[in-house]
């Protein structure tokens, strides 16, 4: 039995840990119930990587054995019912850049060379084309428009959050697919919780500028030593609701990456020599 430490603040039963063929992964009931996507968020368990990368490392540029990483992709996509050879990988540099993913992008980043960079968000309306983004404390954001059959997946660390990556993704889906925020199902995935995420004054000031005075106390807690604790879950919740997502269409994790090093990679725990988790989202055929 895998022990999970859950935090206060998530929506009730927003996310579930599942296992298939020895691979452990998370899924959101909200997205499962839509019945138009397959999706998941990986854990460390069920892959073949060794050492600091053990086991289910999905980062292709972390120094791991490429054959092990490829096998990890085959295993996780098999349990998620996605074609491994068609995955499209982001190239994350903490931007709010979003790529419109088309059929010709199938396999980019894994089985064929990437022809783009500085992309932290991916959107598509092409079925059977899995979008993949990477994590080790930052926030995964999932978007599913069941009306226009379109999806989005975005990486939002503190820089992405302060620059409203969630809103940027929704606006990109509006532009490309006529998506309406009130139709979109959105999920905030496993990432670092507030009590584990200490930041300095410079970061705190960026959030103080980006949020209304009445929101700042929800997002930031000042410590006696002058440092701050930053709540990326709450910050992204505020952003998504302000962008027009309905509260009943929003699922918020209660799983912290730093609190669960037995299950998840965390940059704050492990530093640079570690694997990467990945978020997967794919429209069904």
C-alpha positions in Angstrom: 0.0 0.0 0.0 1.4 3.4 -1.0 1.2 6.0 1.7 0.2 9.5 0.5 0.3 12.6 2.6 -2.6 14.8 1.6 -2.9 18.5 2.4 -5.7 20.8 3.4 -6.9 23.1 0.7 -7.7 20.8 -2.2 -11.2 20.1 -3.3 -12.7 16.9 -1.9 -11.6 13.8 -3.7 -10.3 16.0 -6.6 -7.5 13.5 -7.5 -7.1 9.7 -7.2 -4.0 7.5 -7.1 -4.3 4.5 -9.4 -2.2 1.5 -10.3 -2.0 -0.7 -13.4 0.7 -3.2 -14.4 2.9 -1.9 -11.5 2.7 1.7 -12.8 1.2 4.3 -10.3 -0.4 7.4 -11.6 -2.9 10.1 -10.6 -6.2 10.9 -12.4 -8.9 13.5 -11.9 -12.5 12.2 -11.6 -13.7 15.5 -13.1 -11.8 14.7 -16.4 -12.6 11.0 -16.4 -16.3 11.9 -16.2 -16.1 14.1 -19.3 -15.4 10.8 -21.3 -13.7 12.7 -24.1 -10.1 12.5 -22.8 -7.5 10.1 -21.4 -5.2 11.7 -18.9 -2.9 11.2 -16.0 -0.1 12.6 -13.8 2.9 10.3 -13.3 4.6 9.2 -10.1 8.1 7.8 -9.6 6.8 4.2 -9.4 6.7 1.7 -12.2 9.6 2.7 -14.5 13.0 1.2 -15.3 15.3 4.2 -14.6 18.1 3.7 -12.0 19.9 5.7 -9.4 18.9 9.3 -8.9 16.4 8.9 -11.8 14.6 5.9 -10.3 12.1 4.8 -11.5 9.6 6.5 -13.8 11.8 9.4 -15.0 10.1 11.0 -18.0 12.5 13.9 -18.5 14.4 13.4 -21.8 17.2 15.9 -21.1 18.2 15.1 -17.5 21.1 12.8 -18.3 19.2 9.5 -17.9 19.7 6.5 -20.2 17.6 7.3 -23.3 16.5 3.7 -23.6 15.2 3.7 -20.1 13.3 6.9 -20.6 11.7 5.5 -23.8 10.6 2.4 -21.9 9.1 4.6 -19.2 7.1 6.4 -21.9 5.9 3.1 -23.3 4.8 1.9 -19.8 2.9 5.0 -18.7 1.2 5.6 -22.0 0.1 2.0 -22.1 -1.7 2.3 -18.8 -3.2 5.6 -19.9 -4.3 4.2 -23.3 -2.3 6.6 -25.4 0.0 6.0 -28.3 3.6 6.5 -27.0 5.0 7.2 -30.5 2.6 10.2 -30.9 3.4 12.1 -27.7 4.2 15.9 -28.1 6.6 17.3 -25.5 6.9 20.8 -24.2 10.2 22.7 -23.9 9.7 24.6 -20.6 11.6 27.7 -19.7 9.0 29.4 -17.4 7.4 31.4 -20.1 3.7 31.8 -20.9 4.2 30.7 -24.5 1.6 28.3 -25.8 1.9 26.1 -28.9 -1.0 25.0 -31.1 -0.3 21.3 -31.6 -1.3 19.9 -35.0 -1.2 16.4 -36.5 2.3 17.0 -38.0 3.7 17.5 -34.5 3.0 13.9 -33.5 6.0 12.4 -31.8 7.9 15.6 -31.4 10.4 15.6 -28.6 10.5 11.9 -28.2 10.7 10.1 -31.5 11.5 13.1 -33.7 13.5 16.3 -33.1 11.7 19.3 -31.7 11.4 22.3 -34.0 10.3 24.7 -31.3 11.6 25.9 -27.9 10.4 28.1 -25.0 7.0 26.5 -24.9 5.3 25.9 -21.5 1.8 25.3 -22.7 0.3 23.1 -25.4 -3.2 23.1 -26.9 -4.9 20.9 -29.5 -8.1 19.7 -31.0 -6.5 16.7 -32.7 -7.7 13.4 -31.3 -5.2 10.7 -30.3 -2.4 13.3 -29.9 -1.1 13.2 -26.3 0.2 16.5 -24.9 3.0 16.1 -22.3 4.5 18.7 -19.8 7.0 18.2 -17.0 7.2 18.8 -13.3 9.2 18.5 -10.0 7.3 21.0 -7.8 5.7 23.4 -10.3 2.0 23.4 -11.1 0.4 21.3 -13.9 -2.8 22.9 -15.3 -5.2 20.8 -17.3 -8.0 22.2 -19.5 -10.7 20.2 -21.3 -13.4 21.8 -23.5 -16.1 19.1 -24.0 -18.2 21.4 -26.2 -15.5 22.2 -28.9 -13.5 19.0 -28.3 -10.3 20.9 -27.4 -7.7 20.5 -24.7 -4.8 22.4 -23.1 -1.9 21.5 -20.8 0.3 24.1 -19.1 3.3 24.3 -16.8 3.0 27.0 -14.2 5.8 27.6 -11.7 6.0 30.9 -9.8 6.9 32.8 -12.9 4.1 31.3 -15.0 1.7 31.8 -12.2 2.5 35.5 -11.6 2.1 36.0 -15.3 -1.2 34.1 -15.4 -0.3 31.1 -17.4 -3.8 29.6 -16.8 -5.5 32.7 -18.2 -3.1 32.7 -21.2 -4.0 29.1 -22.0 -7.8 29.7 -21.8 -7.4 32.8 -24.1 -5.4 30.7 -26.6 -8.2 28.0 -26.6 -10.7 30.8 -27.1 -8.7 32.2 -30.1 -8.1 28.8 -31.7 -11.2 26.8 -30.9 -13.9 29.3 -29.9 -13.7 27.7 -26.4 -15.8 29.5 -23.7 -14.3 29.6 -20.2 -17.7 28.6 -18.7 -17.6 25.3 -20.7 -14.0 24.4 -19.8 -13.1 21.8 -17.1 -9.9 22.7 -15.4 -7.6 20.9 -12.9 -4.7 22.1 -10.8 -2.4 19.1 -10.4 0.2 17.8 -7.8 2.8 20.4 -7.0 4.5 22.0 -4.0 2.2 23.2 -1.2 2.3 26.5 0.6 3.9 25.3 3.8 6.7 23.7 1.8 7.3 26.6 -0.6 9.4 29.3 1.0 10.3 32.3 -1.3 12.2 35.5 -0.8 11.0 39.1 -0.8 11.7 39.6 -4.5 9.2 36.8 -5.5 6.7 38.0 -2.9 6.7 41.5 -4.3 5.9 40.1 -7.8 2.8 38.4 -6.4 1.9 41.5 -4.4 1.9 43.5 -7.7 -0.1 40.8 -9.6 -2.9 40.2 -7.1 -5.5 42.5 -5.4 -4.8 43.5 -1.8 -7.6 41.3 -0.5 -6.1 38.3 -2.4 -2.5 38.7 -1.2 -3.1 37.2 2.3 -4.7 34.2 0.6 -1.6 33.7 -1.6 1.3 34.8 0.7 2.1 34.3 4.4 5.0 36.3 5.8 7.3 34.4 8.2 9.1 36.0 11.2 12.5 35.8 9.4 11.2 38.0 6.5 10.7 35.1 4.1 7.3 34.2 2.7 5.3 31.0 2.1 3.7 31.1 -1.4 0.4 29.2 -2.2 0.6 28.4 -5.9 -2.6 26.3 -5.6 -4.6 29.3 -4.3 -3.0 31.7 -6.8 -3.9 29.5 -9.8 -7.4 29.0 -8.4 -7.9 32.8 -8.3 -6.5 33.2 -11.8 -8.7 30.4 -13.3 -11.9 31.7 -11.6 -11.2 35.2 -12.7 -10.7 33.9 -16.2 -14.2 32.5 -16.2 -13.8 28.9 -15.1 -16.9 27.9 -13.1 -16.1 26.7 -9.5 -17.9 23.5 -10.1 -15.7 22.9 -13.2 -12.5 23.2 -11.2 -10.6 20.4 -9.3 -7.7 21.4 -7.1 -5.1 18.9 -5.9 -4.3 18.2 -2.3 -1.0 16.3 -3.2 2.3 18.1 -2.5 5.4 16.9 -4.3 7.8 17.9 -1.5 5.7 16.1 1.1 5.7 12.8 -0.9 9.3 12.1 -1.9 8.6 8.4 -1.8 6.1 8.9 -4.6 7.0 12.1 -6.5 10.1 13.9 -7.7 10.7 17.2 -5.9 13.3 19.8 -6.9 13.2 21.2 -3.3 14.0 17.7 -1.9 16.3 16.2 -4.6 17.9 19.1 -6.4 18.9 18.9 -10.1 19.9 15.3 -10.1 16.5 13.6 -10.2 13.8 12.5 -12.6 10.9 14.5 -14.0 7.2 13.8 -13.5 4.9 14.4 -16.4 1.3 15.4 -17.0 -0.5 13.7 -19.9 -3.7 14.8 -21.7 -5.1 13.4 -24.9 -8.5 13.7 -26.7 -10.0 10.3 -27.4 -10.4 9.1 -31.0 
